[in-house]
Amino acid sequence: MADQTVMLVEDEPSIRQLMRRMLEGHGYTMLEAKNGADALSVAEGHRQPIDLLLTDVVMPAMDGFELAIRFKLLHEETRVLFLSGHAQDSPEVRAGLRESSHAFLLKPFTRNKLRQKIAEVINGNGA
């Protein structure tokens, strides 16, 4: 797990801060963004590999699905893990997650479940 970089994209500041601290505590190098445009800007300036894009699905302006497509153009080796608390009640989100080749994790989740899912995805076992 050491030396792995995670780009966390979450529009809710308190959730973003909590997740960043939690993942830093597990040894990940963290990049963070409050929305898709911010994430793309950070990714454009980051020349080192980004191992994982960990992104909320439902965000203003650019959803996680569009972000993943655009992000992979900049860092094609990056794996993607979608987070969503809306999958239970939104047909659009459910359809997007079903059609995506990327892994997803439904909110709420435990610290251990998040850590386990990230490890699976980074190691190529989580989609």
One Martini backbone bead per residue (centre of mass of N, CA, C, O) as a GRO file, in nm:
protein
  127
    1MET     BB    1   0.053   0.065  -0.015
    2ALA     BB    2   0.284   0.213  -0.039
    3ASP     BB    3   0.310   0.476  -0.267
    4GLN     BB    4   0.007   0.547  -0.299
    5THR     BB    5  -0.226   0.726  -0.505
    6VAL     BB    6  -0.508   0.936  -0.415
    7MET     BB    7  -0.805   1.061  -0.564
    8LEU     BB    8  -1.026   1.278  -0.400
    9VAL     BB    9  -1.385   1.317  -0.474
   10GLU     BB   10  -1.568   1.563  -0.277
   11ASP     BB   11  -1.825   1.798  -0.203
   12GLU     BB   12  -1.806   1.727   0.101
   13PRO     BB   13  -1.595   1.849   0.330
   14SER     BB   14  -1.624   1.653   0.578
   15ILE     BB   15  -1.588   1.390   0.417
   16ARG     BB   16  -1.321   1.453   0.282
   17GLN     BB   17  -1.156   1.490   0.544
   18LEU     BB   18  -1.208   1.213   0.670
   19MET     BB   19  -1.100   1.038   0.435
   20ARG     BB   20  -0.819   1.153   0.419
   21ARG     BB   21  -0.726   1.078   0.703
   22MET     BB   22  -0.780   0.777   0.685
   23LEU     BB   23  -0.587   0.723   0.436
   24GLU     BB   24  -0.331   0.839   0.555
   25GLY     BB   25  -0.331   0.630   0.794
   26HIS     BB   26  -0.280   0.397   0.555
   27GLY     BB   27  -0.044   0.545   0.353
   28TYR     BB   28  -0.163   0.741   0.165
   29THR     BB   29  -0.147   0.951  -0.099
   30MET     BB   30  -0.307   1.270  -0.119
   31LEU     BB   31  -0.560   1.385  -0.328
   32GLU     BB   32  -0.783   1.674  -0.372
   33ALA     BB   33  -1.141   1.739  -0.445
   34LYS     BB   34  -1.462   1.914  -0.490
   35ASN     BB   35  -1.450   1.846  -0.807
   36GLY     BB   36  -1.406   1.775  -1.132
   37ALA     BB   37  -1.246   2.026  -1.223
   38ASP     BB   38  -1.040   2.014  -0.993
   39ALA     BB   39  -0.932   1.729  -1.056
   40LEU     BB   40  -0.826   1.792  -1.342
   41SER     BB   41  -0.628   2.010  -1.257
   42VAL     BB   42  -0.455   1.835  -1.073
   43ALA     BB   43  -0.389   1.611  -1.283
   44GLU     BB   44  -0.240   1.792  -1.491
   45GLY     BB   45  -0.007   1.869  -1.262
   46HIS     BB   46   0.038   1.552  -1.225
   47ARG     BB   47   0.317   1.337  -1.305
   48GLN     BB   48   0.241   1.121  -1.134
   49PRO     BB   49   0.099   0.857  -1.040
   50ILE     BB   50  -0.248   0.753  -1.019
   51ASP     BB   51  -0.404   0.483  -0.872
   52LEU     BB   52  -0.673   0.647  -0.762
   53LEU     BB   53  -1.017   0.715  -0.823
   54LEU     BB   54  -1.214   0.870  -0.566
   55THR     BB   55  -1.566   0.905  -0.637
   56ASP     BB   56  -1.826   1.068  -0.652
   57VAL     BB   57  -2.118   1.073  -0.838
   58VAL     BB   58  -2.282   1.306  -0.697
   59MET     BB   59  -2.237   1.619  -0.862
   60PRO     BB   60  -2.180   1.917  -0.951
   61ALA     BB   61  -2.172   1.959  -1.311
   62MET     BB   62  -1.988   1.681  -1.256
   63ASP     BB   63  -1.991   1.366  -1.270
   64GLY     BB   64  -1.825   1.073  -1.207
   65PHE     BB   65  -1.842   0.957  -1.493
   66GLU     BB   66  -1.719   1.194  -1.649
   67LEU     BB   67  -1.463   1.215  -1.487
   68ALA     BB   68  -1.344   0.936  -1.553
   69ILE     BB   69  -1.311   0.980  -1.853
   70ARG     BB   70  -1.130   1.238  -1.837
   71PHE     BB   71  -0.910   1.128  -1.645
   72LYS     BB   72  -0.811   0.886  -1.833
   73LEU     BB   73  -0.680   1.082  -2.042
   74LEU     BB   74  -0.447   1.164  -1.832
   75HIS     BB   75  -0.473   0.871  -1.652
   76GLU     BB   76  -0.499   0.558  -1.771
   77GLU     BB   77  -0.392   0.382  -1.513
   78THR     BB   78  -0.627   0.458  -1.350
   79ARG     BB   79  -0.829   0.372  -1.107
   80VAL     BB   80  -1.184   0.313  -1.015
   81LEU     BB   81  -1.397   0.452  -0.744
   82PHE     BB   82  -1.722   0.457  -0.658
   83LEU     BB   83  -1.942   0.679  -0.478
   84SER     BB   84  -2.274   0.610  -0.320
   85GLY     BB   85  -2.598   0.731  -0.176
   86HIS     BB   86  -2.805   0.710  -0.452
   87ALA     BB   87  -2.853   0.414  -0.569
   88GLN     BB   88  -3.132   0.336  -0.439
   89ASP     BB   89  -3.308   0.608  -0.577
   90SER     BB   90  -3.145   0.625  -0.862
   91PRO     BB   91  -3.170   0.531  -1.184
   92GLU     BB   92  -2.918   0.667  -1.305
   93VAL     BB   93  -2.709   0.554  -1.110
   94ARG     BB   94  -2.769   0.256  -1.141
   95ALA     BB   95  -2.712   0.246  -1.445
   96GLY     BB   96  -2.420   0.354  -1.436
   97LEU     BB   97  -2.306   0.127  -1.255
   98ARG     BB   98  -2.386  -0.113  -1.438
   99GLU     BB   99  -2.223   0.004  -1.703
  100SER     BB  100  -1.974   0.002  -1.553
  101SER     BB  101  -1.626  -0.107  -1.513
  102HIS     BB  102  -1.636   0.002  -1.232
  103ALA     BB  103  -1.619   0.039  -0.913
  104PHE     BB  104  -1.831   0.020  -0.609
  105LEU     BB  105  -1.959   0.216  -0.318
  106LEU     BB  106  -2.180   0.228  -0.065
  107LYS     BB  107  -2.344   0.448   0.116
  108PRO     BB  108  -2.257   0.354   0.389
  109PHE     BB  109  -1.928   0.293   0.534
  110THR     BB  110  -1.659   0.143   0.645
  111ARG     BB  111  -1.334   0.160   0.695
  112ASN     BB  112  -1.273  -0.137   0.616
  113LYS     BB  113  -1.430  -0.142   0.349
  114LEU     BB  114  -1.272   0.079   0.209
  115ARG     BB  115  -0.990  -0.043   0.232
  116GLN     BB  116  -1.057  -0.308   0.087
  117LYS     BB  117  -1.160  -0.188  -0.184
  118ILE     BB  118  -0.907  -0.034  -0.260
  119ALA     BB  119  -0.717  -0.276  -0.270
  120GLU     BB  120  -0.870  -0.430  -0.489
  121VAL     BB  121  -0.857  -0.215  -0.712
  122ILE     BB  122  -0.549  -0.166  -0.723
  123ASN     BB  123  -0.504  -0.493  -0.768
  124GLY     BB  124  -0.750  -0.579  -0.982
  125ASN     BB  125  -1.029  -0.703  -0.802
  126GLY     BB  126  -1.291  -0.471  -0.792
  127ALA     BB  127  -1.492  -0.467  -1.062
   0.00000   0.00000   0.00000
